[in-house]
Amino acid sequence: MGRSQLAVFVRSRRDTLGMTQAQLAGKTGWSKSAIEKVEAGTLTPGLEFAGALFDALMVPYIYRERVVAALYPGALDRILGQVSGRPDADALADLEDLPYPAAYIALPEGEVLGANAAWGEAFPGPKGTSNMFDYLFTEPTAADVLVDWELITHGFTYGLRMMGPISVPQHIIDGIIERCRSHPDFERIYRTDPPAATTLQPVLRIRTPGTGEIRNLRIKIDKPHLPHSPWVTYRLVPVREL
């Protein structure tokens, strides 16, 4: 990622949040001139400055590591040690030990790096275990399985549009758009923001293929730290009756 992508992101995110450059400077503790240089693409912030920007611009935690890796190539490897690009056999076996749907997903591009049998049963079809965008926009059964298909799809797509340009190579984003744009609702969903109050929908309603039974599953997203991994663990846990 170059300075230009970061500049565009900071400007657009600041505008979305309704902040002036002076207000953003006040929230970060850095000068307005520093903000101006970042937005002009003439300054790449250091890690401390970047952290302050993440906080002020409310960058979700699950995306920050990918942004740092793109902004400072090699820095995370030097700080945290090198990591594998994909889960190994032991990590995949861990998923199978879970009785509910679970997968390792790279965000924001939605690549499913591994999934257990329960995930495949919940999201039938080969696209359910490859990429979330392929599943949501090109798998014919997705809208039937996901009761709140539009809400979930809008949330994933918003993450790609907002965080993709500063954390993922452009050719990956272009590939997702090319594969999904045939869906009649793709352009509208990709170009608009989801309702703020529903962006972090904690409960997923899934319709069981064949029976039509609707299950309420709570979304839980974990970030593996030991061992350190670049993906998240996306778990769908049955809602407990308390």
C-alpha positions in Angstrom: 0.0 0.0 0.0 1.3 3.4 -0.9 0.9 6.8 0.6 -1.8 7.6 -1.9 -4.1 4.8 -0.8 -3.7 5.8 2.8 -4.3 9.5 2.0 -7.6 8.6 0.2 -8.7 6.4 3.1 -8.0 9.0 5.8 -9.8 11.8 3.9 -12.8 9.7 3.1 -13.1 8.1 6.5 -12.7 11.5 8.2 -15.5 12.9 5.9 -17.7 9.9 6.7 -17.3 10.6 10.4 -18.0 14.3 9.9 -14.6 15.5 11.3 -12.5 18.4 10.1 -8.7 18.1 9.9 -8.4 20.1 13.0 -10.8 17.8 14.9 -8.9 14.7 13.7 -5.6 16.3 14.8 -7.1 17.0 18.2 -8.3 13.4 18.6 -4.9 12.0 17.5 -2.7 14.4 19.5 -0.8 15.3 16.4 -0.7 18.6 14.6 -3.1 19.7 11.9 -0.2 20.1 9.5 0.7 16.4 10.0 -2.9 15.4 9.2 -2.7 17.6 6.1 0.5 15.9 5.0 -1.0 12.4 5.5 -4.0 13.4 3.4 -1.9 14.9 0.7 0.1 11.7 0.5 3.4 13.3 1.4 3.8 11.7 4.9 3.6 8.0 5.9 2.9 8.0 9.7 5.0 6.1 12.1 3.5 3.2 14.1 2.5 5.5 17.0 0.9 8.0 14.7 -0.9 5.2 12.8 -2.3 3.8 16.0 -3.7 7.2 17.0 -5.2 7.5 13.5 -6.8 4.0 13.9 -8.4 5.1 17.2 -9.6 8.4 16.0 -11.0 7.0 12.7 -12.5 4.0 14.6 -10.8 1.4 12.4 -12.1 -2.0 13.6 -9.5 -4.0 15.5 -9.9 -7.0 13.3 -8.5 -5.0 10.3 -5.7 -3.2 11.9 -3.0 -5.9 11.6 -3.6 -6.2 7.9 -3.3 -2.4 7.5 0.0 -2.3 9.4 1.4 -5.2 7.4 0.5 -3.3 4.2 1.7 0.1 5.4 5.0 -1.2 6.9 6.1 -4.3 4.9 8.0 -6.7 7.1 7.4 -4.8 10.3 5.1 -7.4 11.9 7.4 -10.2 11.0 10.2 -8.4 12.8 8.1 -7.6 15.8 5.9 -10.8 16.2 7.9 -13.3 14.1 7.0 -14.8 10.8 3.6 -16.5 10.4 2.2 -19.0 7.9 -0.1 -17.7 5.2 -2.6 -20.5 5.8 -3.7 -22.7 8.7 -1.8 -25.9 9.2 -3.3 -29.4 9.8 -3.3 -28.9 13.6 -5.2 -25.6 13.2 -7.8 -27.2 10.9 -8.2 -30.1 13.3 -9.0 -27.5 16.0 -12.0 -26.3 14.0 -13.3 -29.8 13.6 -13.4 -30.1 17.4 -16.0 -27.4 17.5 -19.7 -28.7 17.4 -21.0 -25.5 15.7 -20.1 -23.7 12.4 -16.6 -22.2 12.5 -14.1 -21.0 9.9 -10.8 -19.2 9.5 -11.4 -16.2 7.4 -9.0 -13.5 6.0 -10.7 -10.1 6.3 -11.6 -7.9 4.5 -11.3 -10.0 1.4 -13.5 -12.8 2.9 -11.2 -15.7 1.8 -12.2 -18.8 3.8 -8.9 -20.5 4.7 -10.4 -23.4 6.5 -13.8 -24.5 7.7 -15.3 -27.4 9.7 -18.0 -29.8 8.7 -20.6 -27.9 10.6 -19.8 -24.8 8.5 -20.2 -26.8 5.3 -23.6 -28.1 6.5 -24.8 -24.5 7.4 -23.6 -23.1 4.1 -24.0 -25.9 1.5 -22.3 -25.7 -1.8 -18.6 -25.3 -2.8 -18.7 -21.6 -2.6 -19.5 -21.7 1.1 -16.0 -22.9 1.8 -14.0 -20.7 -0.6 -14.8 -17.0 -0.3 -17.6 -15.2 1.5 -18.3 -12.8 -1.4 -18.5 -15.6 -3.9 -20.9 -17.4 -1.6 -23.1 -14.3 -0.8 -23.3 -13.0 -4.4 -23.0 -16.1 -6.6 -24.3 -19.0 -4.6 -28.0 -19.4 -5.5 -28.9 -20.8 -2.1 -27.3 -18.0 0.0 -30.3 -15.8 0.2 -32.4 -18.8 1.3 -30.0 -19.9 4.0 -29.3 -16.4 5.4 -32.6 -15.0 6.6 -31.0 -11.6 6.9 -29.0 -11.9 3.6 -29.0 -8.2 2.8 -27.8 -7.1 6.2 -25.0 -9.7 6.4 -23.9 -9.0 2.8 -23.9 -5.3 3.3 -21.7 -5.6 6.4 -19.1 -7.8 4.6 -19.2 -5.6 1.5 -18.8 -2.4 3.6 -15.7 -3.9 5.2 -14.2 -4.6 1.8 -14.9 -1.2 0.4 -13.7 0.7 3.5 -10.7 -1.4 4.4 -9.7 -3.2 1.3 -7.8 -0.5 -0.5 -5.4 0.0 2.4 -4.9 -3.7 3.3 -5.4 -5.9 0.3 -3.7 -5.8 -3.2 -6.0 -4.1 -5.7 -6.0 -7.1 -8.0 -7.8 -9.1 -5.3 -10.5 -6.5 -4.9 -10.8 -6.3 -8.6 -11.3 -10.0 -8.8 -14.0 -10.0 -6.2 -15.9 -7.2 -8.0 -15.6 -9.0 -11.3 -16.9 -12.3 -10.0 -19.8 -10.7 -8.1 -20.9 -7.8 -10.2 -23.4 -10.0 -12.2 -25.6 -10.1 -9.1 -28.4 -7.5 -9.6 -27.9 -5.9 -6.1 -24.1 -5.9 -6.1 -23.5 -2.3 -7.3 -26.0 -0.9 -4.9 -24.7 -2.8 -1.9 -21.1 -2.1 -2.8 -21.5 1.6 -3.2 -23.7 2.4 -0.2 -23.2 2.2 3.6 -25.2 -0.2 5.7 -27.4 1.3 8.4 -25.1 2.3 11.3 -27.2 0.7 13.9 -27.1 -2.7 12.2 -23.5 -2.8 11.0 -22.4 -5.1 13.9 -25.3 -7.5 13.9 -24.4 -10.0 16.7 -27.0 -12.7 15.8 -27.2 -14.6 12.5 -30.4 -16.3 11.5 -29.7 -19.4 9.4 -32.4 -21.5 7.7 -31.6 -25.2 7.7 -31.6 -26.6 4.2 -34.3 -29.2 3.7 -36.3 -28.6 7.0 -36.6 -24.8 6.8 -35.9 -24.6 10.6 -34.4 -21.2 11.5 -31.5 -21.2 14.0 -30.3 -18.2 15.9 -26.5 -18.2 16.0 -24.3 -15.6 17.8 -21.4 -14.3 15.8 -18.1 -14.4 17.6 -14.9 -13.3 16.0 -11.6 -14.2 17.6 -8.1 -13.1 16.6 -5.5 -15.9 17.1 -2.4 -14.7 19.0 -0.7 -17.9 20.1 0.4 -18.9 17.6 0.1 -15.5 15.9 -2.0 -15.8 12.7 -3.2 -13.2 10.1 -6.7 -14.6 9.9 -9.7 -14.5 12.3 -11.7 -17.4 13.7 -15.3 -16.8 12.8 -17.6 -18.8 15.1 -21.3 -19.2 15.0 -22.4 -20.2 18.5 -26.0 -21.2 19.3 -27.8 -18.5 21.3 -28.0 -19.6 24.9 -31.4 -19.4 26.7 -30.6 -17.7 30.0 
